[in-house]
Amino acid sequence: MERKMVRSPGGGFFVETTVPEQREQANGVLFPRLLQPGGGGGGGGAAASDLNSLVGAIKKHKSWLEQQLKLSGAVLLRGFGVHTAEDFNAVVEAFDYPELPYIGGAAPRYKVVGRIYTTNDSPPDQTVTFHHEMAQVPEYPGKLFFFCETEAAEGGETPIVLSHVVYERMLKEWPEFVAQLQDKGLLYTRNLTDGDDLTSAIGRGWQSTFLTEDRVEAEKRAAKLGAQLEWLADGGVKMITGPMPAIKEDELRQQPVWFNSMVSAYTAWKDSRNDPEKACSFGDGTPLPRNAVLACLQILHQEKAAIPWRHGDVLLVDNTAVQHSRNTFVPPRRVLASLVK
């Protein structure tokens, strides 16, 4: 691995490291940017590798870290003495971003400690397809934190991809489809269970989806998300959301991005209650062309970066600029997350 100094504050607290799985962007910045301890004074890494030093550096140099995130879209912190969920919570709190309640998302996940939750608890043989977190609802996280508490025995990477790159390729290769998406937007349909179904990647029941066990309150919270609920005889509910935009302006970087859950819904919202090809359509209800959706999936895989997790890794992702996914894995694996505004 190559280690080089970046314009790091604090006399070199952070050192940039490269690994083969990173991708180089047009601006020359690596995606994701990988930072390791630099010793705090330009020497060895020991002084910067403990949790308290990292928390202090985050508080002191938050604006610099945010600049790295703006340049790259994702920043991976490795080797900084983050070992437990409690440690990870201290890192998240050091950034001091407002927490975003997980209302409207599809994946089953549960609180661990403080602001920390499990990631998608679906079975390890199921892939979680590329998506922006909660892009199918109006209020979505601005940033995501991920933390590797336990490395997988095999696989289990969290591939990420830059959404402006996906947009540019789709616009070039599928201009008529992109024009339709810009005109019509997307409609999302999902059948939610009465209670969580942990055998499904989209098995979040309506109670945990809306953080209530009251149907009237669930309907109110759904309405705030631009969604309609149709109650089913088995106690579950059909949730119809949209039309939602499929392409968004990244105001921070002043460029359009591919911002939606189209591929994820169309190819992966599948279980005993849901047909993925009916889970996502144009905003007027007309079906999406399958070949265009699968072409987008291919582009996502072609442009992805997938760095194997190491215990203690903390990954900060700009949810507007970057989509993420999850590879299948051989247990054990435990990756935790925190969503912020």
N, C-alpha and C positions, 0 to 999 in steps of 0.2 A: 504494500500500500504506500502511496505517496502522501507525505504530510507536508503541508505548506501553510505559511502564515497568510491569513486574510487580514483585511483592515479591521482587526479585532480590538475592542476597547480593553482597558484594564491591563495594558502591557502584555497582551497576548494570552488572555484567559482562554479564548477559543482558537483552535487550530483546525483548518480545513483538511479533511482526509478524503481520498478518492477510493472507490471500489469499482470493479468492472461493471456492475449492474446499473450504475448511474448513466444518464443520458445528457449530452451536451446540447444546450439550447442555442438558438440563433444569436442570443446576446453573449454567448460564451460561458454563461453560468451553468453549473452542473445541476441536474434535477434528479433526486433532491439534493440540496446542499447538506453535506455531512460534516458536523462539527464535533471535535473531541477535545479533551482537556489539554491546555497548553501550558499549565503551570502557574498562570496568573501573573508571572513576571517574565515570561518568555523562556523559562527553563523547562524542566521535566513536568510531567502531568500530575504528580502526586498532590500538589497543593490545590489543584482545581477539581480533583476527582471525588471529593466528598460532597454529600448532599447540601450541607449548609453553605458551602462555597458557591454551589450552583444556584441555590435560591437567592443568595445575595447578589450574584452576578446578573441574574434575570431581572431583579428589581432595579438594579443600577443601570443596566444596559438594555432595557426593554426596547427602546426605540431602534437600537442597532439591530437587534434580533428581528424586529418587524421589517426592517429594511431588507434583511436577508430573505425573509419570507416573501416580500414583494418581488424581489429579483428572481427567486427560484420557484416559488409556489409551494414548496415544502422544505422543511428543515428537520434533519435527523440529528438528535443529540445522543452521542454514544460514549459510554465509559465514565459517566459523571456520578456514580455512586447512588443511583436510583434502583432500589432493590424490591420494594414492596408497594402495595396499593396505597398505603399511607404516605410513602415517599412520593409517589406519583401525584397524589392529591396536593402535597406541599408544592410541587413544581407548578401544577395548574393554578393554584391560588397565588403563586408568586407573580404570574402574569396579570392577575387582577382583571380578568374579563368577566362580564356578567354571564351567569349560567343561563342556558336555554333549556327549558323543560322539554322532555321528549314526548311531545303530543303530536300524533298523526303518523309517526313512523311505523314501518311494517315489521321490523325484526324484533323478536323476543329478546329483552335485555333487562338486567336487574341491577339495582344499586348495590355497590360493594362497600364504599365508605365515602363520606363527604360528598364530593362532586364526581365521584368515579363510578362508572357502570361497566357491566360486562359488554362485550361486543356481541354480534349476532351469535346466539346460542344454538344455531341449527347444527345438525349432525356433521361430523368432519368430512364425510364423503360428498357433501354438497358444496358446490362453488357458490360464492356470493358474487354476482356479476357487477360490472362497473356501474357506478352511480354517484351522483352528488347526494350527500346526506339530506334526506327529506325534501328533495327537489320537487316532489309531487304535491307539496303544500306551500302556502304563501310565506309562512314563517319558518325559516330554516337556519341552521347554524352558520355563522360567519367563518368560524374556524373549528377544527377538530384536533383533539389530542389523542394519540394512541400510545400505549405502553406495553412492552413485552415483559410480562412477569415470568412466564415459562415458555421456553423455546419448544417448538414442535419437534418430535422425533424425526419427522420428515415433512417437507412442504410447509404449508401454512403461511406463505408470504402474503403481504398486503400490497398487491400491485397498484401503482398510481399512474395517472396519465394527465397531461396538460390539456385542458379543454379548449383552449384557443387553437391548438394544433389540430384537434379533432374537427372543430368547426371549419378551419381552413381547408382541410382535406375533403370534408363532406360537401362544402360549397363548390369545390373544384370538380369533384367526381359525381356528385348528385345534386346539381343546381335546382332542378325542378322540384325535387323532394324537399330541399331546404326552403324553397319559396313557399311551398304548401304549408310547411311547419310554421314559418313566420306568419303566414296569413291565418291559419286555423288554430294553432297551438295543439295541445294534447289533452286527452281525457283519460283519467285513470279509474279503473274499476277493480275493487278487491272485496272478496267475501271474508269477513272476519268471524272468528269463532266466538262462542260463549266461553270465555276462559282461554288461556294460552295453550297453543299446540307446539310443543318443543320438538316435534318430529319434522316441522316445516320451517324453511328459511323465512317464510312470511307468516308464521303462525301466531302473531301477536293478537290476542283477543281484544274485543272492543273495550273491555274494562280497563286494560292497561294501555290501550291506544289513546284513550281519552282521559285516563287517570281519574276515573269515577265508576261507580257501580249503579248510577242513576241514569236511566234512559233519557229523561228530559234534559239533564245536564249534558249528557253525551251529544245530544242533538244540537244544543247550544254551542258546544265547543267545536263540533263538526262544521256548523255554519260559519264560525269565525275562520275556518280553514278553506272556505269556499266549497264545502262538501255537503252532499245530501246523503241521508241514511234511509235505507229501506229494511225494516226489521223482518227477519225470516222466521219461519215456523219452528226451527230448531233452537231458537234463542240467539242465533247469530245475526249478523247484519251485513247488508251490501252497502259499501261506501263508494260513492261516485264523486270524484274530485275534478274540477276544471270547468272550462278549458284553462290550462296553464301554459305559459310561454315555454317554448322548447329551446329558445336561444336568448341569452341575456347579455347585457353590456356589463363588462367588468369595469366598474367605474374607477377602481384604484389604478388599473393598468391601461384604461381607455382602449379596450378592444373587445370585440364580441367573443363570446364563449358558448360552447355546446353545453347547455345547462338544463338537464332533464333526467328522468329515470326511464326513458323510453326503452333502451336495450334491456335493462334489468327487468322491467315489467313484462316486456314482450317475450323474453326468452326464459325467464326464471321465476315469475310469479306463478308457480305451478305446485299444486297439491290436490288433495281429494275434493277441494271446494272451488278451485280456481283454474281456469284455462288461460294460459299466458297470452295466447293470441287475441283473447278478448279483454285482457287486462289493460291494454293501452291502445288507443285509437286516435285519429285526428279529432280535433276539438268539436267537429260537427257530428262525430259518431261513425264516420266512414272508416273502414279498415286501413291499416298501414300496409304499404307494399312490403312483403316479407323480404324480398331481395335487398331492398334499401336498408332495412333494419339489420340484416345479417352482415351487410357490407360495413355498416357502422361498427358492429361488434368486431369485425376483422381489423378495422383501423385501430380500435382501442387496444387490441392485443399487439399490433405492430408497433405502436408508439409508447407502450408501457415501460415503466421501470419497476423491477421487482427485487428488492434487496432482502435477503434472508434476515429474519429477526435474530437479534442476540438479546439475552437477558439484560434488562436495564435500559434498552433503547426507548427513547421518547421521540415520537414523530409528531411534528406540528404541521398541519395541512390547512391551506386556504381553501375552504369548501367551494368558493366561487370559481377559482382558477383550476381546481384539480378534482378529478374523479378517483374513486378508490374501489377496490374489490377484495376478495379473499380467495386464495387457492385452497384446494382440498389439503388435508394433512393427516398424518399419523399421530395420534395423541401420545403424550400429553401436549397441550398448547393452551396458554391463557394470555390473551391480549385484551387489555382494558381500554376504556375510552372515556372522554369527557367532551361534551358539546358546549360551545360558548357562542354568545351573540356577536 
